[in-house]
Amino acid sequence: MALNTYYTLGKSGLRVSRLALGTMTFGTEWGWGADETSARQLFNAYVDAGGNFVDTADLYTGGTSEAWLGQFIAERNLRDRMVITTKFTYNAEPGNPNAGGNGRKNILRAVEGSLQRLGTDYIDLYMLHTWDTITPVEEVMRTMDDLVRSGKVRHIGLSDTPAWYAARGQTLAEWRGYEPLSALQLEYSLVERNIEQEFVSLGTELGMGIMVWSPLASGLLSGKYKPSESGSTGAGRLATMQGSSNPGFQKFSDRNWKIVGELERVAQILDRSMAQVAINWTANRPGIASVIIGATKLSQLEDNLKALDFEIPSELKQRLDEVSRPAVQFPYSFFGDEIQGMIHGGVTVGAKPVGYILNQLIQSSGAGVS
Ligand SMILES: NC(=O)c1ccc[n+]([C@@H]2O[C@H](COP(=O)([O-])OP(=O)(O)OC[C@H]3O[C@@H](n4cnc5c(N)ncnc54)[C@H](OP(=O)(O)O)[C@@H]3O)[C@@H](O)[C@H]2O)c1
């Protein structure tokens, strides 16, 4: 499917491509990114393929990601065409707690920096980057609403928060007439499926499109790790960051190697790259609005841009579903057929998204009986 087919994000009227371009790799400051020439090639290739949805954050590469993205957009005079997502939360001044977090003071500081680096006077989608565990969601929603009313921001969203926090934020918006949340940004891939237990139904029920990050698990599912080729450990971000305590980089486990092995076999049958199959699987899961693809080289991006050009037959999809199925924990184990049968008198009732996802998970984990 070409990138120049657009979909509205969540319940908003914002039209976005199903594959977004992640720009966390724009800049070499973190030791695993792309230099300016390569980053420009990535941006141009994405736009030339019809893509309009780009993701950055004030945190990324110390501001270089935002600055280069703004520059590349300006070079081609594409500001009106592009949908720019950026985010606040992370601290910009060691020792000053109000130069980070999700309080009003930091949001209003951060937005000015992002606008300046991006070289624009508005942000299309402004997101809280990560829950800071202490700021009341009332303050976040009211401040984000102020930004929309001021014209600096068009749409808003949350990334990496608990589901209850997002649900309360959206309910406040609805009841108080604030700008609603249009998107949730969350990690999701064949090796990280925990969002299925709560966030997929949350997004579907409350009108927030899920933007997936790390669909290749930081490169683990990209094809550079092939269990069939013993000794192939792959070079790239995961190798560079081995030993890091960042949970996003801890991907080497027995469970994950099994998934990589099955992905390799399925990709061989389909005659597609492992990266394409992994991204395709992710993009076609319930509740997923857009998948943010990342790359350090043009060849990687060209590979990934073909990820929606084919369908994974149901039998092969099932093999991927099964090898990667997460364990179902309490209270989700109570939403399967056994307990629900006791509630509904033994008849099947309703077909809400929550039931669809959870029943799939619960039945095959053995937690349900029917
Ligand atoms: N909200 C959040 O908390 C959050 C967190 C993380 C990311 N994000 C966003 O999501 C975007 C994507 O995340 P991600 O970069 O982690 O995505 P990813 O798809 O999991 O990993 C991308 C990395 O995998 C490798 N790769 C990608 N395609 C490949 C291919 N075809 N063949 C071989 N290697 C390939 C490259 O790294 P190497 O060349 O180094 O191996 C590339 O940088 C980011 O740019 C950012 O915008 C958001």
The ligand as an ORCA input file, in Angstrom:
! r2SCAN-3c Opt
* xyz 0 1
  N       7.650      7.719     22.396
  C       8.729      7.049     22.699
  O       9.028      6.809     23.892
  C       9.619      6.543     21.601
  C      10.677      5.667     21.918
  C      11.464      5.200     20.870
  C      11.232      5.609     19.568
  N      10.220      6.496     19.293
  C       9.965      6.954     17.910
  O       9.818      5.808     17.072
  C      10.749      5.875     15.999
  C      11.130      4.481     15.581
  O      11.722      3.810     16.687
  P      12.991      2.889     16.462
  O      14.059      3.657     15.729
  O      13.325      2.304     17.775
  O      12.356      1.803     15.461
  P      12.787      0.312     15.111
  O      12.164      0.037     13.793
  O      12.500     -0.628     16.209
  O      14.390      0.368     14.970
  C      14.967      1.098     13.942
  C      16.434      0.686     13.839
  O      16.532     -0.670     13.365
  C      17.552     -0.766     12.381
  N      16.858     -1.041     11.093
  C      15.676     -0.479     10.673
  N      15.321     -0.998      9.474
  C      16.245     -1.890      9.146
  C      16.403     -2.742      8.021
  N      15.501     -2.767      7.043
  N      17.478     -3.557      7.976
  C      18.389     -3.555      8.978
  N      18.299     -2.770     10.074
  C      17.233     -1.933     10.161
  C      18.279      0.572     12.367
  O      19.224      0.608     13.415
  P      20.753      0.174     13.279
  O      21.208      0.478     11.878
  O      21.458      0.959     14.312
  O      20.743     -1.286     13.595
  C      17.162      1.519     12.790
  O      17.641      2.727     13.318
  C      11.873      6.767     16.530
  O      12.634      7.368     15.492
  C      11.104      7.774     17.319
  O      10.568      8.766     16.441
  C       9.403      6.957     20.300
*
